[in-house]
Amino acid sequence: QKYKPTDDAAGTISFKIDIKRRLCSHLTRDQVIEAITPTLLGSENNGKEEEDPEKKFGCKFSVKLSDPDFAIRIEVIKTLCGI
């Protein structure tokens, strides 16, 4: 079933990324976000021209830290990562 946004901006899906790191001081929050953003937006181009997420998914995405439509939880423990 396709998700329909509930916020005022029609066609916009909000999300936030929660990152929890344990025993992992060598990895920053920004590095994790930079690494997963292409996967989240489906823009791993593999040599192809990058596709606009709005055209691909039929909606826009926005970051909303309080009361988002979706929360993505990422946990890193030493060298293991779970989403």
Secondary structure, 3 states (H helix, E strand, C coil): CCCCCCCCCCCEEEEEEEEEEECCCCCCHHHHHHHHHHHHCCCCCCCCCCCCHHHHHCCEEEECCCCCCEEEEEEEECCEEEC
